[in-house]
Amino acid sequence: MDNLSLYFLLICLSLCIFLIYKSKPANPQFPPGKTGWPVIGETLDYLINARHGVPDKFVIKRMKTYSPDVFQTSLLGDRMAVFCGASGNKFIFSTGNKFVQAWWPRSLKQALLFPETHDNSYNEESCILRSFLRDFLRAEALKDYIPVMDSMAKEHLEAEWLPYKEVKVFPQVKTYIFALACRMFMSIKDPVHVKRVKDLFDVVAAGVFSLPVNIPGTAFNRAFRGGKIMREEFLAIIKQRRSELLENKGTEEAGMDLMSRMLLGLDHDHQEGGTLDEMKIANRIMGLLIAGYDTTTISLTAIVNYLAENPNIYDKVLREQMEIAKSKIPGELLNWGDVQKMKYAWCVACESMRLSPPVQGTFKEVTTDFTYAGFIIPKGWKTHWTVHSTYKDPKYFPDPGKFDPSRFEGQGPPPYTFVPFAGGPRMCPGKEYARFEILVFVHNLVTKFQWEKVIPDEKIIYIPNVTPENGLPVRLLPHQNYE
């Protein structure tokens, strides 16, 4: 039973309630809007728009009907205020934790995290783990990993692209991105082990943003069951790594990965807290995977798509990347300086993320009543900032439907209008990691191939993230001088 079928069933079950208990008039002090059906709210309406490839229609329609600044709705079982425009983004990003705190939808939390850690506590131990994450993902700290990314990109293209005349971009890139994350975060290299973890993760990722109704056959039920198995898998990996670190076995390389750094950085002497430490480390790594796995895959797939549709822009990217390639001696891998030269390629990446945003927005939980744009946002509500209120607004991006990387040259778009990594104190810590893995892969791809879309008008759907309906099959045209 897919999500849409489940929502239709819930509509039928809640119809009587809806007819008997009419919705109370909204408090005029609250943001205007409606909460939709009991239980499911307006989630179905959002999903229908997403299935048709126009999730922005849900937001833009309500901005016009209710308020261009903020409106209320109900998604994923929670009442929330949707902040709109550059001013809304600025407010959410710049206020830090003054009015809101990090919040995960119940479906994601129940499927992904250990039940013992659901309190979302911000204790000293959690702060330590977050600090390790930030330190590991800083640009300066990632310099040493660029050759690893380059080597893995080369190996992947040699094995999975070069032997074939056609490939499906989305699943191939997804496999590569997950393998890279396993290597970087946990030093897992065995392809069989990587595939086992990936298969579990795919099941969980497919259902974590569904309505949290645990009925057999639903996407959430599959995610819930898969999440339990995946948590056990991650806990076993962590326990084995902890044992290896204590015995000082094979730590020369593994000691550089994120998991090992977290384990080495925590105090393991206390007996009662050891298991909880491991659970929180597993949560952090799984959270990082869920945040970066699909998003980077979507970004790279979009880049491949738009370069196929715009040969003149592909040529500019190729010229930039060939200049870098020609500066290397045979066998020399990319380094920090090389990536810093990929300025036009990053403009292409940004424009691809604008037109096909890998992240639709994020959620927060309101911790104290506050006022915004003349409306009260009460404690207990959730907030949602969304890319769809600015990315295609001609006020910020003239001719918004056109693919034009030059928008990001020079000073780029106005502040808070293009926010693929959010902003403020809670800006995505993986921004530089994503930039490096995108640029390194693009470099290797364009210096080896040109390509054509097999399905010129392939439909793009959002479930909930951007996905080409057929996986974006392309016809590969290897460069004649490829060795």
N, C-alpha and C positions, 0 to 999 in steps of 0.2 A: 504494500500500500504506500503510494508516494505522498508527499506533503499536501499536494492539492486535493487529493481524495480525502485525506484526513480532515482538512479544513472544511470541505463541504459537509462531511459528517457532523463536525462540531457545530456548523451553522444550523443544521437540522435539530440537533440536541438542544441548542440554546435559543431556538426560535420562540418557544413558549415563554421563556424568561423575558426575552426581549419585548414580546407583545404585552405581557402582564405588567412588567415594570418598565415604563417608559423612561428613557434617559432624562435625568434631572437637568434643568438648564445649567449651563456652565457658569461658574462663578465669573462675573465680569472682570474680576481682578486677575484671573488666570489667563494665560495666552488663549486666543480664540482657536477653535478647531473642534474636532469630534473624536471620540474614542472608538467608534464603530461597534461591532458586535461584541456581546459578552464573551469573555475568555480569549477569543482570537483577535479582538480589536480590528485594526485595519491591515493586519498582516497579509491577508488574502489579496487585498487590493494591491499592496506593494508587490507581492509575488507575481501577480498577473502582469503588471507592468514590466517587471524584471524578465519574465519569460518571453515577452515580446521585444526585449532589448531596449526598453525605454524606462529604466528606473527613475530617471530624472523627471519624468512626467508626473510621478507621484508627488515629488517635492514642489516642482514649479506650479502645479495646479493649486496646491494649498497655499503657497506664497501669494498667489494672485487672489485667492478667495478669502484668506484670513488675515495674513500679515506678512510683509516682506522681511520682517525682523525675526519673528519667532512664532511658531504655532504648536498646538498640542495634538498628540495622536496616541495610539496604543499599538505597540509592536512587540512581538515575541512574548506576549502576556504581561507587559509592563506599560504603565502610563508614562509618557515622556514629552519633554519639550524639545522641539527641533529648532536649533539655532541656524540662522540663514545669513548669507552674504559675508563679505569680508569683515564687517563689524562683529558679526556673530562669531566667526572664527577667532578673531582677535580676543574677544571677551573670554571665550572658553580656554584658549591657549595661555593667555596672560594672567589669569586669576589663580593658576596653579591649583593648590588644594584648599583655597580659602572657602569655597562654597561647595566643591564637589570632590569626589574621590574616585579612584579607578573602580570600574565595575564590569563584570563579565555577565552576559546573558545566562540565565539559569540552564539553558540547554547546553551551552558550552562548558559551564562549570561542572554540571553533573556528569557529563560524558567524559571530560578530559582530566579533571583534577582528582586527587585523593580526597575522599570524604573528610578525613581528619584535618584537612587544611582549608575547608570551605569558609572559614571565618574571615578571610581576606585581611588578616591582622597585619599591622604595620609595625611589628616589634623589631627589636635590634637585629635579630637573626635574619629577618626578611630584608632589612636595609643592607646588611652585609652581602647577601646574595645579589641584590640589585646592583650594588657597587661593583661586584666582580663582573657582572654582565656588562655594565657601562665601560669598565676598564678594558675588557676583552674586545669590545666592538669599537673602540676609538680608532680613528684613522691611523694614528701613529702606531698603535699596537698591531694593526692589521697589515702593515707594510710587509712583514716577513711571510705573510700567507699568500701574497699575490703570485709568486712562482708556483705555489701549490694549486691555486685556482687555474693558472695558465696550463699547467701540466695536465690537470684533470679535464679541462675543456678540450685540449688537443686529443687526448685519449678517447674521449666520448665521441667527438666528431669523426675520428678515424674508424672507430668500431661501429658506430650506429648510424652514420650519415653517408660517409664516403662510398661504402659498398652498394648503395641503393640509388636508383634513379628518382624515386619519390619517397618522402617521409611525411609522417604526421607530426607537425611541429610541437603542438601542445603536450602530448604524452611524452615525447622524447625529451623536451626541455624539463618537464616535471621530474622525470627519472634522474636527469643530471643534477638538478638543483637539490633534490633530496639526498643523493649520494654525496654531494659536496658538503651539505650540512652535517651528515653523519660523520664525515671525515673531520670537519673543522670542530664540531662540538663534542664528539665522542670518540674520535680516532677509530671509527668502524670502517674497515676497508673491504671486508669479505662481501662480494656481490650477493651471495645467498642470504647473508645476515641482513644486508641493506634492504633487499627485496622483501624479506619477512616483515621488517619493521615498517617499510613503506606501505605494504598491503594493509596492515592494521591501521596505519595512519590515514590512508585514503578512506576507509570505512568511517572512521571517526570524523574526519574533515567534512564528509558529505552530509553529516547530520547534526553538526554542532550548532548551526544557526536555524534549526527547525523548531517548531513548537514543541516544548518539552512534555509530550504526552507519551508515556512509555507503554505503547501497545504493540504487540508482535506484528512485524511486517512494516512498521514505519521506519523512516530514516533515523529518527531519534533512537528508537529501540536498538537498531543495528549499531549506531554510534555508542550507545550506552554499554552494550555488551562488548563491542570492540575496544572501547576505552578501558574497560576493566582488564582485558588481556594485555593491552598495550602498557598500562601502568605496571603490571607485573613484569613485563619484559624490560622496561626501563629500570625498575628497581633492581632486577637481577644484574643488569649491566653496571649499575652504580655500585652494588655490593662487590662485584668482581673487581671493579676498578679500585675501590677502596682497599681491598685486600692486596692488590698488586702494589699500590702505593705504599702501604704499610710495610710490605716485604721488599720494597725498592726493586721490583721486577718490571722490566720493560717500560720504565717511566721516562726515558730520554725524549721520545717523541710524544707519547701520550700525555706527559706532563705539560705540554703546550696547549692541549685542548681545553675547552671551557669546563667540561665536567671535572677534569682533574684539578684545575685551578680552584674551582669551588670547593672540592673536597679538601684540598691542601690548605685552603684558607680558613676553614672552620675548625673550631676546637672539638676534637673527637674524644676527649678524655671523659666527658660526662656520659654515663651509660644510658640514662633514661631518654635523652634527647637524640641519640644517634639515629634511630629509625625515622623520626620526624625530620631531621636534617636531610636525610636521603629523599624523603617524600617531597620536601620543598625544592630540592635540587632538581628532581624529576619534573616537578611542576614548572620550574623556570625554563628548563630545556624544551619541554613539550609546548609551553606557551610561545617560546621563540620560534619553534618549528611551525606552529599553526599561524603565527603572524607573518612569517617570511616565506613559507613554502609555496602557497598558491600565489601570493602577491608578486614574487619575483618571476614565477612561471608566467603569469599573466602579462607582466611588463615585457619580458623577452618575446613572448608570442606576438604581442601587439607590435613590437619593433619589427619583427620579421614580416608581419602583415603589411605595415605601412611602407616599408622599404620595397616590398614587391609591387605595391601600388604606385610608388613614386620613384622611378628609375633615376631621375635627375638627382634626387636626394641620396639615393644609394651610391651614386657615383662620387658625391662629395664625401660621404663617410668612407668609401673605399680609398679615395686619395689620401685622406687623413691617416687611415690605418696603415696603408702601404708605406707611407713616410716613416712610420714607427718601425714597421717590419724590416725595412731596408737598413735601418740603423743598427740592427742586431746581427751578431755573428751567428753562424749556423749552430743550432742547439741552445742558444741563449734564451732564457725565459724572460717574460715581462717583469718589470719592476715598478716601484712607486713612481719614478719619474716618467715612465712610459704612460701610465694611466693618467697622470696629470696633464698630458698632452692631448687627451681624447675629448677635447672641448665640444666639438661639433657633434660627436656621437652622443654626448650627454644631453645636448639640446634636443636631439632626435628622441632620446629616451624620455625626456620630460614631456615633449609634445605627444608622444605615444601614451604616456600615463594620463595626460589631460583628456584625450579623446576616448581612451579605454581605461578608466581609472581602476587600478588593482584593488584599491580600498575605497569603499563607499562612504566611510566615516567611522567614528567610534562612539562608544557610550561612556557616560559617567553617572554616578549616583549623587543626588543632591543631599548634602549633609546638614544644611541649615537654610532656612528661608532666605531668598534674596530677590531683588527686583531687577528686571532687565526690560528696557524699552517700554517702561510703564506697566509691566505685568509682573505679578508675583509668581515666582517659581518655588513651590513648596518643598519642604524637606520630605524625602522619600521618593519623589519623582526621579526619573532618569532623564539625562540630557543626551542629545545626539547632534553632533555636527556632521554635516554632509557635504561632499564635494559637489553635489549636483546643484547647489545654489549659486556657484560662481564659475565653474569650469566652462560652461557654454553660454555665459552671459556676454553679449556683444559689448557691454560697457567696459568689460575687462579684457576681452579677447575678440577684437574685430574679426568679422567673418568666422565665427567660432567653429563652423563645420569643416573648415579647410585645414589640412595638415601642413603646418608652417613652423618648422623648428626655429626659424629666426626670431620668433616671439621671445625665446629664452636667451638670446644673445644680449650682451651689454648688461643693463640693469634688470632685464627680464620683466615679468608682469608685476602689477602693483602688489604690495605686501598683503599677505593673508588671502590672496585669491587662488593661489596654486599651492596646495598643502598636502602632497602625497605622503609625507611623513609626519603629519600633524605639526605641532609647534609648542613653544614654551618649555617649561620644566619637564613635561612629560612627552617631549618629542621622541619619536621612535628611536630607540638606541641603536637599531640595526641599519640606520640610514647609510653609513659609510660602507658597511658590509654589503648591502644591496647594490650600492653604486659600483663597488669594485667587481662583484660577481657579474653584474650586467655588462659592464664595459669590457671585461676580459673575455666574456663569451662572444660579444659582438665583434671584437677584434678578430678572434679566431674564425668566426663564421664568415665575415665578409672577405677576409683575405684568402679563403678557400673556395667560396661559392658565390654565385649569383643564383637567383631562384625565381620561379613563377608560381602563382597560385593555381592549383588544379581546379578549384571552385571559385571563380571570380567574385560571385555575390554570396559567399557563405554567410549564413545568419549568425549573429552574435547574440548570445543569451546571458542572463545574469542569474546564477543559481547557487549562492547569492552573488558570486563574483563573476567577472567576465569570462566567458567560455565560448570558443568557436564551436558551432554545433557539430561539425565533423572533424574537429581536432586540427584544423588548418593544414590540409595536405598541400605540399609544395613539390614542384618538379625541380630537382637540383641540376645546376649547370656549373660543374667544377671549372675553375680557372685553368687555362691551358698550361700555365707555368707552374701549376701545383705539383709538388714533389711528394 
